[in-house]
Amino acid sequence: MKKQIIKWLARLLGGAGLIFIAVNIFDDGVPDLKDRIPAGLRSSLLLFLFSVFAWIFAWFREKEGGYALMIAAIIYGLNRFYSPDRGGTIAFFYFALPLFVPGILFWWYSQLKEN
């Protein structure tokens, strides 16, 4: 029973983290398709897509998907850390933790499943 709770908590928190990041990307102001897309927005969208694929992958392969989600979280946090408009340590944790915690939970579930 404990394993199932961890698995579903990781899935729900991962989905909530992705929604949180999507809202922040759109809050930054997604320009019209006519305009040129800024490099910062382009990198955020690319990392968001990588995070979505990692989260979907974690539903089927928890250990590898958890690692991919943690890597995506660190890269996305570093992207925001070095962002000229809102960077810093707080921005790193603010954007990395919503994906890093589900990554750890997916990894933890895979360890419990192996034992």
MOVENLIN-V184981 format. One record per backbone hydrogen bond with DSSP energy under -0.5 kcal/mol. CO is the residue of the C=O (numbers start at 1). NH is the residue of the N-H. E is the energy in kcal/mol with one decimal. If there is no record, write none. Layout:
co/nh/e
CO/NH/E
CO/NH/E
This chain:
co/nh/e
1/5/-1.9
2/6/-2.1
3/7/-2.5
4/8/-2.5
5/9/-2.3
6/10/-2.3
7/11/-2.1
8/12/-2.6
9/13/-2.8
10/14/-2.2
11/15/-2.1
12/16/-2.5
13/17/-2.5
14/18/-2.2
15/19/-2.1
16/20/-2.3
17/21/-2.2
18/22/-2.6
19/23/-2.5
20/24/-1.9
21/25/-2.3
22/26/-2.4
23/27/-1.9
24/28/-1.4
26/29/-0.8
26/30/-0.7
29/31/-0.7
32/35/-0.7
38/42/-2.2
39/43/-2.5
40/44/-1.9
41/45/-2.5
42/46/-2.2
43/47/-2.5
44/48/-2.2
45/49/-2.3
46/50/-2.2
47/51/-2.2
48/52/-2.3
49/53/-2.4
50/54/-2.3
51/55/-2.4
52/56/-2.4
53/57/-2.5
54/58/-1.9
55/59/-0.8
56/59/-0.8
56/60/-0.6
57/60/-1.1
57/61/-2.7
61/65/-2.7
62/66/-2.3
63/67/-2.0
64/68/-2.5
65/69/-2.4
66/70/-2.3
67/71/-2.5
68/72/-2.5
69/73/-2.1
70/74/-2.2
71/75/-2.6
72/76/-2.7
73/77/-2.5
74/78/-2.5
75/79/-2.2
76/80/-1.9
77/81/-2.2
78/82/-2.2
80/83/-0.7
81/88/-1.1
88/92/-1.8
89/93/-2.2
90/94/-2.6
91/95/-1.9
92/96/-2.1
93/97/-1.9
96/99/-1.3
96/100/-2.4
97/101/-2.1
99/103/-1.5
100/104/-2.3
101/105/-2.3
102/106/-2.7
103/107/-2.2
104/108/-2.8
105/109/-2.5
106/110/-2.1
107/111/-1.9
108/112/-2.3
109/113/-2.4
110/114/-1.7
111/115/-1.1
